[in-house]
Structures are given as structure tokens and as C-alpha cells.
């Protein structure tokens, strides 16, 4: 799946339905940080030893995964706003990491 292209198609449908406002880069990065914080909250709530203020059930791994995906979605939108392709950025980053680790 080309996740960046898939997200573009969904965002276009949402825009046409009047259900999406495209964030600017600053807001997109803020949303990414918010989604990561929500993922951290879910992870903390998975620890049964912590006493919570409400009797909600512990989140599942899928609940946590959805928050992680929300951050990924915002990351893809940020890359779109920068005119960058996720696959190309990932390839460059992974190649650089390989070089740093001496794995070529």
C-alpha cells in the first residue's frame, strides 16, 4: 500500500464532503505531537496498576496502534506540504542509518 497516496485520496474525499480542513505545516506538526501524546496516554493506561479517575477499560494494542497511525497520518500530510515523498525520504534515511552503522 502506498500510504501517502492512500491518505491523499481519503483527504480529498473528506474535503469534498466538507469534513476536512487541511492543516498548515505548523498545525500538522502540532497534531503529530498531540497524537504521540495520546499514544503515550494509551500506553500508560494499559498498565493495570495505575489507578484511574474513571472506570474505563484498559486500552487494547489496537487502540494504541490507532493513535500511532494518527501520528503517521499527520507525518504523511506534513511531507505532502513539504513536497516530499514518504518512500524517498524513508529510503534516504535508512541508507544514512545503514552507513552510520557500517551496514552496507
SEMARMAR-974654 format. One record per atom (N, C-alpha, C): residue in three letters; x, y, z. Coordinates in steps of 0.05 Angstrom, whole numbers, padded with zeros to 5 digits, always signed. Layout:
REM SEMARMAR-974654
AlaXYZ
...
//
This chain:
REM SEMARMAR-974654
Unk+00017-00024+00000
Unk+00000+00000+00000
Unk+00018+00025+00000
Unk+00012+00043-00017
Unk+00025+00069-00017
Unk+00010+00087+00002
Unk+00019+00087+00027
Unk+00004+00100+00049
Unk+00000+00130+00044
Unk+00020+00143+00033
Unk+00017+00172+00028
Unk-00004+00178+00007
Unk-00004+00162-00015
Unk-00024+00166-00036
Unk-00052+00158-00026
Unk-00054+00137-00010
Unk-00080+00129+00001
Unk-00091+00150+00018
Unk-00074+00162+00035
Unk-00084+00184+00053
Unk-00092+00208+00036
Unk-00078+00215+00015
Unk-00086+00237-00002
Unk-00114+00232-00013
Unk-00119+00208-00023
Unk-00146+00202-00034
Unk-00168+00205-00013
Unk-00163+00195+00011
Unk-00183+00198+00032
Unk-00187+00227+00040
Unk-00165+00242+00042
Unk-00168+00270+00049
Unk-00184+00285+00028
Unk-00179+00278+00003
Unk-00195+00291-00019
Unk-00224+00286-00016
Unk-00232+00261-00010
Unk-00260+00254-00006
Unk-00271+00270+00018
Unk-00256+00272+00039
Unk-00265+00286+00063
Unk-00268+00316+00057
Unk-00250+00327+00041
Unk-00252+00356+00034
Unk-00277+00360+00017
Unk-00281+00343-00002
Unk-00305+00346-00019
Unk-00331+00343-00004
Unk-00330+00328+00018
Unk-00354+00324+00035
Unk-00356+00346+00056
Unk-00338+00365+00056
Unk-00338+00386+00076
Unk-00331+00377+00104
Unk-00315+00355+00106
Unk-00309+00343+00131
Unk-00279+00344+00138
Unk-00264+00360+00124
Unk-00235+00361+00130
Unk-00225+00389+00123
Unk-00209+00400+00141
Unk-00194+00424+00136
Unk-00165+00417+00136
Unk-00152+00421+00114
Unk-00124+00414+00112
Unk-00107+00432+00131
Unk-00091+00420+00148
Unk-00075+00436+00166
Unk-00051+00448+00152
Unk-00042+00471+00162
Unk-00016+00481+00152
Unk+00006+00465+00166
Unk+00031+00471+00158
Unk+00053+00455+00168
Unk+00055+00457+00199
Unk+00053+00481+00209
Unk+00055+00484+00238
Unk+00034+00468+00253
Unk+00009+00471+00244
Unk-00013+00456+00257
Unk-00009+00426+00254
Unk+00001+00418+00231
Unk+00005+00389+00225
Unk+00025+00378+00245
Unk+00047+00392+00249
Unk+00067+00383+00268
Unk+00056+00383+00297
Unk+00040+00403+00303
Unk+00027+00403+00330
Unk+00008+00380+00333
Unk-00007+00373+00312
Unk-00025+00350+00313
Unk-00009+00324+00316
Unk+00015+00322+00303
Unk+00032+00299+00306
Unk+00040+00295+00335
Unk+00049+00317+00348
Unk+00057+00316+00376
Unk+00033+00308+00394
Unk+00010+00319+00388
Unk-00014+00312+00403
Unk-00021+00282+00401
Unk-00019+00272+00377
Unk-00025+00243+00372
Unk-00005+00225+00387
Unk+00020+00233+00387
Unk+00041+00218+00402
Unk+00034+00219+00432
Unk+00026+00242+00442
Unk+00019+00244+00470
Unk-00005+00227+00476
Unk-00025+00225+00458
Unk-00048+00208+00462
Unk-00039+00178+00462
Unk-00020+00171+00445
Unk-00009+00144+00445
Unk+00004+00138+00471
Unk+00019+00157+00482
Unk+00032+00153+00508
Unk+00011+00149+00530
Unk-00010+00165+00529
Unk-00032+00162+00548
Unk-00044+00134+00547
Unk-00049+00124+00522
Unk-00060+00097+00519
Unk-00041+00076+00531
Unk-00015+00079+00525
Unk+00005+00060+00535
Unk+00005+00060+00566
Unk+00004+00084+00578
Unk+00003+00086+00607
Unk-00022+00072+00618
Unk-00044+00076+00605
Unk-00069+00065+00614
Unk-00070+00034+00611
Unk-00052+00023+00595
Unk-00051-00006+00592
Unk-00039-00019+00617
Unk-00025-00003+00634
Unk-00013-00013+00658
Unk-00035-00014+00680
Unk-00044-00038+00687
Unk-00066-00041+00705
Unk-00061-00031+00733
Unk-00036-00028+00741
Unk-00030-00020+00768
Unk-00037+00009+00774
Unk-00039+00026+00753
Unk-00045+00054+00757
Unk-00075+00057+00763
Unk-00081+00072+00783
Unk-00109+00078+00790
Unk-00118+00102+00773
Unk-00140+00099+00759
Unk-00150+00120+00741
Unk-00174+00134+00754
Unk-00180+00158+00745
Unk-00202+00173+00755
Unk-00229+00164+00744
Unk-00229+00148+00723
Unk-00253+00137+00712
Unk-00250+00107+00708
Unk-00272+00093+00707
Unk-00272+00064+00705
Unk-00272+00055+00676
Unk-00257+00066+00660
Unk-00255+00058+00632
Unk-00239+00032+00630
Unk-00246+00015+00611
Unk-00229-00009+00607
Unk-00201-00001+00597
Unk-00182-00019+00602
Unk-00155-00014+00592
Unk-00155-00014+00562
Unk-00140+00005+00550
Unk-00139+00005+00520
Unk-00126-00020+00510
Unk-00133-00027+00485
Unk-00121-00051+00472
Unk-00096-00042+00456
Unk-00082-00062+00447
Unk-00059-00056+00429
Unk-00069-00041+00404
Unk-00093-00049+00394
Unk-00104-00035+00371
Unk-00110-00006+00377
Unk-00121+00000+00401
Unk-00126+00027+00409
Unk-00100+00044+00408
Unk-00079+00032+00418
Unk-00053+00046+00417
Unk-00043+00048+00389
Unk-00047+00027+00373
Unk-00038+00028+00345
Unk-00053+00049+00329
Unk-00078+00054+00335
Unk-00093+00075+00321
Unk-00081+00102+00327
Unk-00073+00107+00352
Unk-00061+00133+00358
Unk-00034+00136+00344
Unk-00019+00114+00342
Unk+00006+00114+00327
Unk+00001+00121+00298
Unk-00020+00108+00287
Unk-00026+00114+00259
Unk-00035+00143+00255
Unk-00049+00154+00274
Unk-00057+00183+00272
Unk-00032+00200+00269
Unk-00011+00194+00284
Unk+00014+00209+00282
Unk+00027+00205+00255
Unk+00026+00180+00245
Unk+00037+00174+00218
Unk+00021+00189+00197
Unk-00005+00190+00200
Unk-00022+00204+00180
Unk-00013+00234+00179
Unk-00010+00246+00203
Unk-00002+00274+00203
Unk+00026+00277+00191
Unk+00044+00257+00196
Unk+00070+00258+00184
Unk+00069+00258+00154
Unk+00051+00241+00143
Unk+00048+00240+00114
Unk+00037+00266+00103
Unk+00019+00279+00117
Unk+00008+00305+00109
Unk+00031+00326+00110
Unk+00047+00325+00131
Unk+00070+00344+00132
Unk+00089+00340+00108
Unk+00094+00315+00101
Unk+00111+00310+00078
Unk+00098+00321+00052
Unk+00072+00317+00049
Unk+00058+00329+00026
Unk+00062+00359+00025
Unk+00058+00372+00049
Unk+00061+00401+00050
Unk+00089+00410+00042
Unk+00109+00393+00048
Unk+00136+00399+00041
Unk+00144+00391+00013
Unk+00125+00377-00001
Unk+00131+00368-00028
Unk+00149+00344-00028
Unk+00149+00328-00007
Unk+00166+00305-00005
Unk+00151+00279-00006
Unk+00164+00258-00016
Unk+00152+00231-00019
Unk+00162+00214+00004
Unk+00143+00202+00019
Unk+00149+00185+00042
Unk+00169+00163+00034
Unk+00165+00149+00012
Unk+00183+00127+00005
Unk+00211+00137+00000
Unk+00214+00160-00013
Unk+00240+00171-00019
Unk+00254+00180+00007
Unk+00239+00194+00024
Unk+00251+00203+00050
Unk+00259+00178+00066
Unk+00242+00158+00067
Unk+00249+00134+00082
Unk+00274+00120+00071
Unk+00275+00118+00045
Unk+00299+00106+00032
Unk+00324+00121+00040
Unk+00324+00148+00037
Unk+00347+00164+00044
Unk+00355+00161+00073
Unk+00335+00162+00090
Unk+00341+00159+00119
Unk+00352+00132+00126
Unk+00341+00111+00115
Unk+00350+00084+00121
Unk+00378+00079+00110
Unk+00384+00089+00087
Unk+00411+00087+00075
Unk+00431+00101+00093
Unk+00424+00125+00103
Unk+00441+00140+00121
Unk+00446+00125+00147
Unk+00425+00113+00157
Unk+00428+00097+00182
Unk+00446+00073+00177
Unk+00443+00059+00154
Unk+00460+00037+00147
Unk+00489+00045+00147
Unk+00494+00068+00134
Unk+00522+00078+00132
Unk+00534+00083+00160
Unk+00518+00096+00177
Unk+00527+00102+00204
Unk+00533+00077+00220
Unk+00518+00056+00215
Unk+00521+00031+00230
Unk+00541+00012+00216
Unk+00552+00021+00194
Unk+00571+00004+00180
Unk+00559-00020+00166
Unk+00533-00018+00160
Unk+00519-00040+00147
Unk+00511-00030+00119
Unk+00525-00040+00099
Unk+00520-00031+00072
Unk+00512-00053+00054
//
